[in-house]
Structure formats: C-alpha cells, structure tokens
Amino acid sequence: MPTIVVEVMPKAELLDPQGKAVAGALARLGNNDITGVRVGKRFELTTAGPVDDATLEAVRGIAVDLLSNSVIEDVIGVSVDGEPVAL
Amino acid sequence: MPTIVVEVMPKAELLDPQGKAVAGALARLGNNDITGVRVGKRFELTTAGPVDDATLEAVRGIAVDLLSNSVIEDVIGVSVDGEPVAL
C-alpha cells in the first residue's frame, strides 16, 4: 500500500510557541548547539490502491483544507513512498 | 545555517486516535481514497555553526530523550539539510 506523507510547518514569519518552549528546554539542559526549534506535523496517509493523478489532486486539497490551517501553517511537502511530488 | 529535521511518528503497533479522527473526517467528507492516517511530528532544529559528529550525537540524544516519548513514539528519521543521517 503506498504511503503519502504530508509535511506541515508553522509559517516562517510567525512565532512558534511550542518550538520556543523546546528550544528553551534544550538551553536549560545545557545544549547550546541548537539555536532554534520549530515544531510541525507529519501526516502519513495510506491508500488502498495505487496513487494516480486524481489521488494526488485530492491529497493536495486535503493537505491545504483539512490537514493544515492556512492562516498559521504552510504545507511544505507532499511525497509518495519517499518521492516528492509537486504541491 | 544548517537545518536538522527530526521526524517522530506514533509506534506502528499502537492506535493513533488523532489519525483515526482525521481518517474519519476524510470519510465523512466523501474521500474514500485514503484508508488510514497517522499523525506525527516534524521538528526543525537550527544550529549556529556547522553540523559535526558531536552535534549529530547530541541531536540523536535529544530526539530520543526530549522530542519523542519512547513509550508511544519512534524517531523515524533525522536529516541534515535534506540528507538523511544514521539514527
């Protein structure tokens, strides 16, 4: 069964409080190599059949409409079995 | 500045309620291509300097100890500027 991966990250120009919290925790734990952290989401979608153009078109719509909040997040990548596809 | 990406997913053998909810929403919206959804996390770590072996070793530790809950999640990938590195 093919696996489609959709990656969603907070928009670069917005503050990411969750990432800030992780970065703060790292600094408190003594790690000074990491200067910034941003936390996004990774969705794995499984399809029953092969992935054709219609499926990809549907996934692009799902990624923008359902899996991400376009006010604060960007869909930064969609890939099928590890191969990136155009957004 | 190099970007290190850490990908964390719920363990395959565990139920992922968030993914189940997304899959249910997709089915209700009329999409029947997607049969399963799992939701994980994607961390982008920014470093000030170049990424050397010591940095990678630190990141591996961070990924397992701080960025994931090893009871329910697996670190499935670490990459530096798009190049996968060994876990």
Backbone of each chain as ProteinMPNN parsed JSONL, in Angstrom:
{"seq_chain_A": "MPTIVVEVMPKAELLDPQGKAVAGALARLGNNDITGVRVGKRFELTTAGPVDDATLEAVRGIAVDLLSNSVIEDVIGVSVDGEPVAL", "coords_chain_A": {"N_chain_A": [[0.848, -1.197, 0.0], [0.692, 2.14, -0.956], [2.271, 4.906, 0.678], [1.493, 8.152, 1.491], [3.099, 11.079, 2.34], [2.533, 13.993, 4.13], [3.781, 17.106, 4.913], [3.655, 19.598, 7.324], [4.317, 22.834, 8.413], [4.658, 25.478, 10.876], [4.126, 28.82, 9.737], [6.942, 30.64, 8.518], [7.208, 33.3, 9.274], [5.837, 33.58, 11.577], [5.615, 33.437, 15.159], [6.509, 30.493, 16.879], [5.278, 29.034, 19.479], [5.469, 26.499, 20.667], [7.82, 25.484, 19.607], [9.585, 27.388, 20.624], [9.414, 26.76, 23.327], [10.565, 24.215, 23.367], [13.14, 24.858, 22.501], [13.933, 26.464, 24.632], [13.935, 24.564, 26.677], [15.992, 22.895, 25.808], [18.189, 24.621, 26.04], [18.198, 25.025, 28.8], [18.849, 22.466, 29.598], [21.444, 22.377, 28.98], [22.297, 22.207, 26.38], [23.806, 23.902, 23.877], [24.161, 23.971, 21.208], [21.967, 23.99, 19.522], [20.09, 26.491, 18.148], [17.579, 27.269, 17.395], [14.195, 26.101, 17.28], [11.545, 24.654, 15.536], [8.26, 23.393, 15.474], [6.422, 21.135, 13.684], [3.977, 19.252, 11.786], [3.569, 15.86, 10.729], [2.03, 13.934, 8.458], [0.98, 10.691, 7.72], [-0.537, 9.194, 5.098], [-2.428, 6.477, 4.094], [-3.175, 4.675, 1.197], [-5.623, 2.632, -0.432], [-5.475, 1.673, -3.065], [-3.357, 2.092, -6.028], [-1.484, 5.183, -6.369], [-2.722, 7.667, -8.254], [-2.987, 10.469, -10.584], [-5.41, 11.675, -9.922], [-5.759, 10.943, -7.272], [-3.572, 12.272, -6.139], [-4.277, 14.902, -6.65], [-6.512, 15.085, -5.025], [-5.276, 14.7, -2.567], [-3.653, 16.952, -2.385], [-5.628, 18.896, -2.054], [-6.768, 18.038, 0.365], [-4.57, 18.378, 2.043], [-4.249, 21.146, 2.15], [-6.774, 22.073, 2.936], [-7.707, 20.517, 5.089], [-5.662, 19.325, 6.624], [-3.941, 21.312, 7.32], [-3.787, 24.579, 8.756], [-4.298, 27.32, 7.047], [-3.912, 29.907, 7.825], [-1.935, 30.016, 9.746], [-0.136, 28.05, 9.099], [1.993, 26.304, 6.734], [1.839, 24.025, 4.012], [4.541, 22.167, 3.455], [5.574, 20.051, 2.092], [4.811, 17.242, 0.023], [4.93, 13.827, -0.408], [5.252, 10.692, -2.11], [5.711, 7.499, -1.146], [8.311, 8.258, -0.452], [9.164, 9.749, -2.642], [9.249, 13.053, -3.637], [6.441, 15.056, -4.594], [4.992, 17.517, -6.784], [3.559, 20.416, -5.279]], "CA_chain_A": [[0.0, 0.0, 0.0], [1.518, 3.347, -0.986], [2.129, 5.854, 1.775], [1.681, 9.549, 1.11], [3.494, 11.868, 3.506], [2.275, 15.434, 4.027], [4.503, 17.814, 5.972], [3.071, 20.904, 7.612], [5.104, 23.577, 9.406], [4.167, 26.836, 11.13], [4.693, 29.802, 8.807], [8.25, 31.113, 8.985], [7.155, 34.649, 9.837], [5.066, 33.578, 12.823], [6.198, 32.837, 16.342], [6.061, 29.123, 17.159], [5.475, 28.927, 20.934], [5.874, 25.146, 21.023], [9.242, 25.408, 19.277], [10.305, 28.225, 21.597], [9.465, 26.014, 24.588], [11.562, 23.151, 23.216], [14.463, 25.496, 22.45], [14.243, 26.867, 25.996], [14.247, 23.35, 27.445], [17.325, 22.45, 25.382], [19.188, 25.521, 26.627], [18.256, 24.747, 30.245], [19.501, 21.174, 29.78], [22.871, 22.53, 28.731], [22.657, 22.09, 24.965], [23.881, 25.228, 23.278], [24.38, 23.851, 19.76], [20.718, 24.248, 18.809], [19.702, 27.875, 18.419], [16.163, 27.485, 17.128], [13.391, 24.896, 17.058], [10.157, 24.836, 15.1], [7.574, 22.113, 15.561], [5.331, 20.979, 12.729], [3.285, 17.968, 11.781], [3.866, 14.933, 9.641], [0.887, 13.034, 8.277], [1.132, 9.553, 6.82], [-1.828, 8.769, 4.563], [-2.344, 5.199, 3.399], [-4.231, 4.484, 0.206], [-5.895, 1.214, -0.718], [-4.987, 1.344, -4.401], [-2.215, 2.88, -6.481], [-1.664, 6.636, -6.311], [-2.713, 8.271, -9.58], [-3.073, 11.928, -10.568], [-6.632, 12.095, -9.226], [-5.486, 10.803, -5.845], [-2.66, 13.353, -5.738], [-5.042, 16.142, -6.648], [-7.329, 15.04, -3.812], [-4.398, 14.855, -1.4], [-3.269, 18.37, -2.309], [-6.76, 19.609, -1.466], [-6.862, 17.648, 1.776], [-3.438, 18.955, 2.78], [-4.461, 22.581, 2.351], [-8.065, 22.371, 3.555], [-8.042, 19.767, 6.298], [-4.505, 18.957, 7.445], [-3.209, 22.499, 7.761], [-4.526, 25.823, 8.951], [-3.508, 28.173, 6.151], [-3.621, 31.197, 8.464], [-0.706, 29.943, 10.54], [0.735, 26.944, 8.699], [2.224, 26.028, 5.327], [2.165, 22.668, 3.59], [5.87, 22.344, 2.857], [5.972, 18.928, 1.256], [3.992, 16.049, -0.163], [5.73, 12.816, -1.099], [4.638, 9.371, -2.233], [6.743, 6.481, -0.948], [9.624, 8.89, -0.394], [9.417, 10.602, -3.807], [8.487, 14.306, -3.547], [5.592, 15.425, -5.723], [4.727, 18.952, -6.806], [2.431, 20.809, -4.425]], "C_chain_A": [[0.878, 1.239, 0.0], [1.249, 4.224, 0.234], [2.431, 7.256, 1.261], [2.014, 10.327, 2.374], [3.236, 13.346, 3.222], [2.953, 16.108, 5.211], [3.973, 19.231, 6.106], [3.925, 21.588, 8.673], [4.443, 24.923, 9.675], [4.849, 27.807, 10.171], [5.955, 30.415, 9.403], [8.154, 32.458, 9.699], [6.386, 34.718, 11.148], [5.865, 32.957, 13.953], [5.635, 31.435, 16.529], [6.296, 28.851, 18.637], [5.964, 27.545, 21.362], [7.381, 24.964, 20.752], [10.097, 26.205, 20.249], [10.47, 27.476, 22.913], [10.521, 24.918, 24.513], [12.966, 23.751, 23.22], [14.894, 25.942, 23.848], [14.644, 25.685, 26.862], [15.645, 22.851, 27.095], [18.41, 23.31, 26.031], [19.338, 25.244, 28.125], [18.962, 23.431, 30.534], [20.971, 21.22, 29.387], [23.288, 22.37, 27.283], [22.638, 23.461, 24.317], [24.143, 25.189, 21.776], [23.149, 24.293, 18.972], [20.228, 25.655, 19.165], [18.217, 28.127, 18.17], [15.453, 26.169, 16.881], [12.014, 25.326, 16.556], [9.504, 23.459, 15.05], [6.403, 22.099, 14.586], [4.737, 19.594, 12.808], [3.676, 17.16, 10.568], [2.73, 13.928, 9.575], [1.283, 11.911, 7.342], [-0.253, 9.094, 6.4], [-1.616, 7.468, 3.802], [-3.486, 5.094, 2.405], [-4.401, 2.994, -0.049], [-5.289, 0.829, -2.061], [-3.769, 2.151, -4.77], [-2.542, 4.371, -6.448], [-1.596, 7.193, -7.729], [-2.877, 9.787, -9.439], [-4.298, 12.414, -9.8], [-6.427, 12.013, -7.708], [-4.612, 11.958, -5.355], [-3.394, 14.686, -5.673], [-5.9, 16.208, -5.379], [-6.47, 15.288, -2.572], [-3.942, 16.301, -1.256], [-4.385, 19.186, -1.665], [-6.904, 19.327, 0.015], [-5.786, 18.337, 2.606], [-3.702, 20.414, 3.115], [-5.723, 22.846, 3.178], [-8.24, 21.738, 4.921], [-6.843, 19.559, 7.217], [-3.711, 20.168, 7.924], [-4.173, 23.656, 7.927], [-3.761, 26.896, 8.192], [-3.235, 29.552, 6.738], [-2.258, 31.154, 9.156], [0.279, 28.889, 10.061], [0.881, 26.881, 7.185], [2.386, 24.529, 5.129], [3.503, 22.754, 2.878], [6.283, 21.157, 2.002], [4.922, 17.842, 1.195], [4.863, 15.045, -0.899], [4.994, 11.486, -1.085], [5.751, 8.34, -2.164], [8.146, 7.079, -1.039], [9.952, 9.794, -1.562], [8.599, 11.886, -3.692], [7.626, 14.518, -4.788], [5.33, 16.923, -5.639], [3.51, 19.266, -5.949], [1.292, 21.364, -5.288]], "O_chain_A": [[1.733, 1.38, 0.875], [0.132, 4.268, 0.749], [3.483, 7.508, 0.674], [1.291, 10.242, 3.367], [3.67, 13.878, 2.2], [2.734, 15.734, 6.364], [3.859, 19.965, 5.124], [4.225, 20.996, 9.71], [3.748, 25.458, 8.812], [6.02, 27.632, 9.834], [6.04, 30.675, 10.603], [8.924, 32.731, 10.62], [6.289, 35.781, 11.762], [6.685, 32.066, 13.735], [4.436, 31.211, 16.361], [7.404, 28.473, 19.02], [6.762, 27.419, 22.29], [8.107, 24.375, 21.554], [11.179, 25.775, 20.648], [11.525, 27.541, 23.544], [11.278, 24.707, 25.46], [13.872, 23.221, 23.863], [16.063, 25.818, 24.214], [15.564, 25.777, 27.674], [16.397, 22.433, 27.975], [19.42, 22.794, 26.51], [20.448, 25.228, 28.657], [19.599, 23.279, 31.577], [21.666, 20.206, 29.456], [24.479, 22.391, 26.971], [21.592, 24.103, 24.218], [24.324, 26.228, 21.142], [23.263, 24.888, 17.9], [19.985, 25.965, 20.331], [17.659, 29.098, 18.683], [16.037, 25.232, 16.337], [11.404, 26.249, 17.095], [10.125, 22.481, 14.633], [5.509, 22.943, 14.655], [4.96, 18.856, 13.768], [4.06, 17.696, 9.528], [2.498, 13.169, 10.516], [1.86, 12.156, 6.283], [-1.05, 8.657, 7.231], [-0.723, 7.374, 2.96], [-4.634, 5.391, 2.736], [-3.467, 2.205, 0.096], [-4.659, -0.222, -2.182], [-3.197, 2.83, -3.918], [-3.705, 4.772, -6.493], [-0.528, 7.193, -8.342], [-2.904, 10.32, -8.33], [-4.243, 13.433, -9.113], [-6.861, 12.89, -6.961], [-4.868, 12.545, -4.304], [-3.169, 15.492, -4.771], [-6.0, 17.256, -4.741], [-6.88, 15.992, -1.648], [-3.853, 16.82, -0.143], [-4.128, 20.059, -0.836], [-7.129, 20.231, 0.819], [-6.04, 18.814, 3.713], [-3.416, 20.867, 4.223], [-5.736, 23.741, 4.023], [-8.844, 22.334, 5.814], [-6.977, 19.608, 8.44], [-2.896, 20.053, 8.839], [-5.238, 23.695, 7.31], [-2.7, 27.335, 8.635], [-2.409, 30.293, 6.205], [-1.52, 32.139, 9.151], [1.406, 28.828, 10.551], [0.011, 27.341, 6.445], [2.985, 23.842, 5.957], [3.595, 23.352, 1.805], [7.256, 21.252, 1.255], [4.236, 17.558, 2.176], [5.473, 15.383, -1.914], [4.219, 11.193, -0.174], [6.633, 8.31, -3.022], [9.05, 6.485, -1.626], [10.927, 10.543, -1.496], [7.37, 11.822, -3.652], [8.04, 14.194, -5.901], [5.431, 17.525, -4.57], [2.555, 18.492, -5.895], [0.249, 21.751, -4.761]]}, "seq_chain_B": "MPTIVVEVMPKAELLDPQGKAVAGALARLGNNDITGVRVGKRFELTTAGPVDDATLEAVRGIAVDLLSNSVIEDVIGVSVDGEPVAL", "coords_chain_B": {"N_chain_B": [[22.677, 28.747, 7.779], [22.662, 25.488, 9.0], [19.924, 23.17, 8.824], [18.442, 20.833, 10.874], [16.368, 18.085, 10.606], [14.042, 16.345, 12.486], [12.069, 13.523, 12.611], [9.17, 12.242, 14.024], [7.053, 9.596, 14.782], [3.925, 8.055, 15.839], [4.157, 4.842, 17.368], [3.961, 1.966, 15.259], [2.436, -0.191, 16.105], [0.628, 0.805, 17.85], [-2.557, 2.312, 18.571], [-3.543, 5.294, 16.943], [-5.149, 7.881, 17.952], [-5.569, 10.512, 17.028], [-4.937, 10.348, 14.323], [-6.911, 8.51, 13.568], [-9.156, 10.106, 13.931], [-8.78, 12.051, 11.933], [-8.868, 10.41, 9.667], [-11.5, 9.528, 9.873], [-12.837, 11.962, 9.511], [-12.115, 12.536, 6.867], [-13.437, 10.442, 5.516], [-16.09, 11.088, 6.111], [-16.258, 13.461, 4.698], [-16.38, 12.557, 2.193], [-14.19, 11.49, 0.933], [-12.796, 8.637, -0.217], [-10.455, 7.495, -0.943], [-8.322, 7.51, 0.803], [-7.263, 5.347, 3.219], [-6.11, 5.116, 5.679], [-4.736, 7.092, 8.345], [-1.993, 8.492, 9.948], [-0.649, 10.534, 12.492], [2.14, 12.415, 13.06], [5.103, 14.081, 14.317], [7.166, 16.815, 13.27], [10.233, 18.129, 13.613], [12.149, 21.037, 13.282], [15.399, 21.826, 13.684], [17.627, 24.404, 14.263], [21.014, 25.159, 13.831], [23.784, 27.069, 15.06], [26.422, 26.896, 14.16], [28.433, 24.838, 11.9], [27.337, 21.426, 11.263], [28.652, 18.896, 13.011], [30.07, 15.646, 13.915], [29.774, 15.518, 16.681], [27.652, 17.242, 17.148], [25.619, 15.858, 15.804], [25.517, 13.551, 17.342], [24.596, 14.629, 19.717], [22.11, 15.529, 18.83], [20.833, 13.12, 18.207], [20.524, 12.084, 20.773], [18.862, 14.069, 21.9], [16.623, 13.761, 20.267], [15.644, 11.263, 21.01], [15.364, 11.473, 23.789], [14.083, 13.903, 24.422], [12.459, 14.945, 22.351], [10.763, 12.929, 21.619], [8.44, 10.524, 22.909], [9.372, 7.629, 24.111], [7.799, 5.51, 24.827], [5.465, 5.536, 23.354], [6.127, 6.517, 20.881], [8.213, 6.578, 17.913], [11.415, 7.634, 16.791], [11.726, 8.297, 13.535], [13.312, 9.361, 11.601], [16.236, 11.3, 10.928], [17.587, 14.125, 9.497], [19.981, 16.168, 7.789], [19.887, 19.218, 6.34], [18.317, 18.027, 4.354], [19.652, 15.669, 3.773], [19.573, 12.36, 4.751], [20.638, 11.055, 7.911], [22.323, 8.497, 9.796], [20.503, 6.899, 12.42]], "CA_chain_B": [[22.579, 27.934, 8.999], [22.114, 24.166, 8.678], [18.681, 22.784, 9.481], [18.329, 19.404, 11.156], [14.96, 17.707, 10.711], [13.785, 15.11, 13.24], [10.699, 13.074, 12.377], [8.682, 11.354, 15.095], [5.71, 9.061, 14.494], [3.441, 7.087, 16.828], [4.575, 3.467, 17.062], [3.039, 1.34, 14.303], [1.545, -1.158, 16.745], [-0.303, 1.483, 18.758], [-3.634, 3.108, 17.99], [-3.266, 6.737, 16.891], [-6.508, 8.455, 17.959], [-5.601, 11.719, 16.206], [-5.007, 9.883, 12.941], [-8.244, 7.925, 13.376], [-10.113, 11.21, 13.802], [-8.597, 12.644, 10.606], [-9.37, 9.45, 8.686], [-12.955, 9.578, 9.955], [-13.276, 13.219, 8.896], [-11.969, 12.377, 5.421], [-14.51, 9.577, 5.034], [-17.346, 11.845, 6.186], [-16.237, 14.485, 3.65], [-16.575, 11.914, 0.906], [-12.959, 10.979, 0.333], [-12.65, 7.219, 0.104], [-9.151, 7.009, -1.416], [-7.4, 7.386, 1.93], [-7.807, 4.338, 4.133], [-5.541, 5.244, 7.013], [-3.966, 8.309, 8.599], [-1.266, 8.571, 11.211], [-0.172, 11.9, 12.666], [3.359, 12.519, 13.847], [5.674, 15.418, 14.479], [8.341, 17.142, 12.476], [10.968, 19.185, 14.298], [13.264, 21.663, 12.563], [16.362, 22.381, 14.626], [18.606, 25.249, 13.604], [22.263, 25.269, 14.567], [24.525, 28.293, 14.746], [27.611, 26.566, 13.379], [28.312, 23.64, 11.072], [26.899, 20.217, 11.962], [29.698, 17.867, 13.021], [29.649, 14.389, 14.524], [29.338, 15.756, 18.055], [26.307, 17.813, 17.072], [24.69, 14.787, 15.434], [25.362, 12.674, 18.509], [23.715, 15.353, 20.64], [20.75, 15.564, 18.267], [20.246, 11.788, 18.385], [20.097, 12.001, 22.168], [17.721, 14.969, 22.067], [15.473, 13.196, 19.561], [15.099, 10.134, 21.765], [15.061, 11.807, 25.18], [13.282, 15.111, 24.639], [11.493, 15.232, 21.283], [9.819, 11.83, 21.454], [8.112, 9.712, 24.075], [9.724, 6.317, 23.56], [6.759, 4.522, 25.139], [4.414, 5.537, 22.327], [6.582, 7.092, 19.615], [9.527, 6.237, 17.389], [12.117, 8.591, 15.933], [11.855, 7.533, 12.287], [14.28, 9.925, 10.677], [16.983, 12.527, 11.212], [18.298, 14.525, 8.285], [20.645, 17.467, 7.846], [19.71, 19.88, 5.04], [17.717, 17.106, 3.394], [20.4, 14.414, 3.664], [19.329, 11.509, 5.916], [21.801, 10.557, 8.637], [22.004, 7.292, 10.569], [19.92, 7.192, 13.741]], "C_chain_B": [[21.986, 26.575, 8.657], [20.822, 23.912, 9.456], [18.65, 21.266, 9.641], [16.852, 19.089, 11.341], [14.864, 16.379, 11.456], [12.316, 14.747, 13.051], [10.312, 12.025, 13.409], [7.275, 10.893, 14.729], [5.259, 8.156, 15.637], [3.853, 5.68, 16.41], [3.51, 2.77, 16.231], [2.026, 0.437, 15.003], [0.539, -0.501, 17.696], [-1.375, 2.221, 17.98], [-3.236, 4.577, 18.025], [-4.609, 7.457, 16.812], [-6.632, 9.691, 17.064], [-5.727, 11.341, 14.728], [-6.365, 9.275, 12.617], [-9.273, 9.021, 13.161], [-10.008, 11.851, 12.42], [-9.161, 11.712, 9.542], [-10.901, 9.444, 8.684], [-13.514, 10.83, 9.303], [-13.192, 13.129, 7.378], [-13.106, 11.549, 4.853], [-15.837, 10.331, 5.045], [-17.427, 12.911, 5.099], [-16.296, 13.865, 2.261], [-15.327, 11.413, 0.236], [-12.757, 9.528, 0.749], [-11.331, 6.636, -0.385], [-8.227, 6.697, -0.239], [-7.987, 6.415, 2.947], [-7.238, 4.456, 5.548], [-4.728, 6.516, 7.146], [-3.243, 8.145, 9.925], [-0.634, 9.958, 11.299], [1.052, 11.901, 13.574], [3.855, 13.947, 13.897], [6.914, 15.58, 13.627], [9.011, 18.344, 13.139], [12.053, 19.719, 13.377], [14.17, 22.32, 13.596], [17.388, 23.188, 13.838], [19.862, 25.318, 14.458], [22.989, 26.529, 14.141], [25.701, 27.966, 13.835], [27.378, 25.354, 12.502], [27.933, 22.423, 11.915], [28.017, 19.177, 11.878], [29.182, 16.626, 13.754], [29.139, 14.592, 15.951], [27.925, 16.328, 18.083], [25.285, 16.723, 16.769], [24.44, 13.85, 16.604], [24.416, 13.324, 19.523], [22.272, 15.337, 20.143], [20.077, 14.207, 18.411], [19.73, 11.624, 19.806], [18.863, 12.844, 22.429], [16.469, 14.351, 21.468], [14.814, 12.107, 20.397], [14.614, 10.566, 23.15], [14.037, 12.92, 25.329], [12.177, 15.28, 23.605], [10.481, 14.106, 21.078], [9.596, 11.144, 22.796], [8.281, 8.256, 23.652], [8.714, 5.231, 23.909], [5.759, 4.413, 23.983], [4.894, 6.005, 20.963], [7.952, 6.553, 19.227], [10.099, 7.436, 16.651], [12.378, 7.858, 14.625], [12.858, 8.136, 11.343], [14.949, 11.162, 11.224], [17.709, 12.885, 9.932], [18.877, 15.921, 8.478], [20.573, 18.081, 6.456], [19.238, 18.896, 3.973], [18.435, 15.78, 3.236], [20.143, 13.561, 4.899], [20.648, 11.107, 6.592], [21.366, 9.34, 9.445], [21.455, 7.692, 11.93], [20.856, 6.728, 14.852]], "O_chain_B": [[20.902, 26.514, 8.075], [20.653, 24.374, 10.585], [18.812, 20.519, 8.676], [16.164, 19.736, 12.131], [15.529, 15.407, 11.096], [11.429, 15.563, 13.302], [11.032, 11.053, 13.635], [6.412, 11.709, 14.406], [6.087, 7.559, 16.326], [3.89, 5.371, 15.219], [2.313, 2.949, 16.458], [0.888, 0.313, 14.55], [-0.304, -1.184, 18.278], [-1.136, 2.698, 16.87], [-2.665, 5.052, 19.006], [-5.153, 7.627, 15.72], [-7.661, 9.899, 16.421], [-6.513, 11.93, 13.985], [-6.909, 9.49, 11.534], [-10.159, 8.893, 12.316], [-11.025, 12.161, 11.801], [-9.849, 12.157, 8.623], [-11.525, 9.366, 7.626], [-14.539, 10.778, 8.623], [-14.091, 13.592, 6.676], [-13.682, 11.905, 3.824], [-16.62, 10.226, 4.101], [-18.516, 13.239, 4.626], [-16.264, 14.582, 1.26], [-15.376, 10.956, -0.906], [-12.569, 9.232, 1.929], [-11.099, 5.434, -0.263], [-7.45, 5.743, -0.282], [-9.078, 6.639, 3.471], [-7.828, 3.948, 6.502], [-4.105, 6.969, 6.186], [-3.833, 7.703, 10.911], [-0.145, 10.49, 10.303], [0.995, 11.441, 14.714], [3.137, 14.891, 13.569], [7.611, 14.617, 13.31], [8.436, 19.43, 13.215], [12.79, 18.947, 12.762], [13.764, 23.25, 14.294], [17.949, 22.699, 12.858], [19.783, 25.512, 15.671], [22.837, 27.001, 13.015], [25.951, 28.67, 12.857], [26.245, 24.89, 12.371], [28.173, 22.391, 13.121], [28.296, 18.642, 10.805], [28.021, 16.562, 14.158], [28.196, 13.929, 16.381], [27.107, 15.956, 18.924], [24.224, 16.663, 17.389], [23.314, 13.41, 16.836], [23.556, 12.663, 20.106], [21.335, 15.156, 20.921], [18.884, 14.137, 18.703], [18.641, 11.094, 20.025], [17.928, 12.4, 23.096], [15.393, 14.4, 22.064], [13.588, 12.032, 20.486], [13.584, 10.092, 23.63], [13.217, 12.897, 26.247], [11.074, 15.711, 23.944], [9.453, 14.308, 20.433], [10.444, 11.18, 23.688], [7.448, 7.71, 22.929], [8.767, 4.139, 23.343], [5.27, 3.326, 23.677], [4.154, 5.906, 19.984], [8.741, 6.132, 20.073], [9.375, 8.166, 15.974], [13.158, 6.906, 14.593], [13.234, 7.494, 10.362], [14.319, 11.978, 11.898], [18.377, 12.037, 9.34], [18.34, 16.74, 9.223], [21.13, 17.536, 5.503], [19.703, 18.931, 2.834], [17.894, 14.855, 2.63], [20.464, 13.993, 6.006], [21.646, 10.851, 5.918], [20.183, 9.174, 9.742], [21.878, 8.687, 12.52], [20.541, 6.887, 16.031]]}, "name": "protein", "num_of_chains": 2, "seq": "MPTIVVEVMPKAELLDPQGKAVAGALARLGNNDITGVRVGKRFELTTAGPVDDATLEAVRGIAVDLLSNSVIEDVIGVSVDGEPVALMPTIVVEVMPKAELLDPQGKAVAGALARLGNNDITGVRVGKRFELTTAGPVDDATLEAVRGIAVDLLSNSVIEDVIGVSVDGEPVAL"}
